[in-house]
Each structure stands twice: as structure tokens, then as C-alpha cells.
Amino acid sequence: MLCMKQILIITLVIVFALCGIKIKDMRLVDDQGRELLVHGGCVVYKVPPYFPITDSFDYKLSFTDRDI
């Protein structure tokens, strides 16, 4: 069974392909060479071990399907 992160990634790949968006030099670029800037959420965990908890939910420390 797919998790929410996998479904989100697959959906984005399909949408970008249908819209003519490609990855060029680590940038999202349209058919006319314009760069696409995407705004959204980010997960940052700045204390050791520098990785969020992924096997259980914690409203401050995790990054799980429930967080998404």
C-alpha cells in the first residue's frame, strides 16, 4: 500500500509531465525554458540526530503521514 508521501510524489510527477515541466540542472523548467518556483512546506529538524522521527507521531518532532 502506498503512503501519503509516495502518493504526493507520484501525483506531482504526473502533473508536471502533463504540464510539460521537466527537470533541468536541478530546476523545474517549462517548455519555454522558464523556471518554475514552487512554494510549500518544509521539514527542518535542527538538533541531533538531525532527522525527524518517522515511525511514530509527535507534534513537534516527527514527519509521518499524519503530519502531512
Contacts in CASP RR format, 6 or more apart in sequence:
PFRMAT RR
TARGET T0000
AUTHOR 0000-0000-0000
METHOD contacts of the structure
MODEL  1
MLCMKQILIITLVIVFALCGIKIKDMRLVDDQGRELLVHGGCVVYKVPPY
FPITDSFDYKLSFTDRDI
2 10 0 8 1.000
3 65 0 8 1.000
4 65 0 8 1.000
4 68 0 8 1.000
5 65 0 8 1.000
5 68 0 8 1.000
8 68 0 8 1.000
15 21 0 8 1.000
16 22 0 8 1.000
16 28 0 8 1.000
19 30 0 8 1.000
20 30 0 8 1.000
20 31 0 8 1.000
21 28 0 8 1.000
21 29 0 8 1.000
21 30 0 8 1.000
21 36 0 8 1.000
22 28 0 8 1.000
22 29 0 8 1.000
22 30 0 8 1.000
23 29 0 8 1.000
24 33 0 8 1.000
27 35 0 8 1.000
27 36 0 8 1.000
28 35 0 8 1.000
28 36 0 8 1.000
28 38 0 8 1.000
29 35 0 8 1.000
29 36 0 8 1.000
30 36 0 8 1.000
43 52 0 8 1.000
43 63 0 8 1.000
43 67 0 8 1.000
45 51 0 8 1.000
45 52 0 8 1.000
45 61 0 8 1.000
45 63 0 8 1.000
52 61 0 8 1.000
52 62 0 8 1.000
52 63 0 8 1.000
53 61 0 8 1.000
53 62 0 8 1.000
53 63 0 8 1.000
53 64 0 8 1.000
54 62 0 8 1.000
54 63 0 8 1.000
54 64 0 8 1.000
55 64 0 8 1.000
56 62 0 8 1.000
56 64 0 8 1.000
57 64 0 8 1.000
57 66 0 8 1.000
57 67 0 8 1.000
END
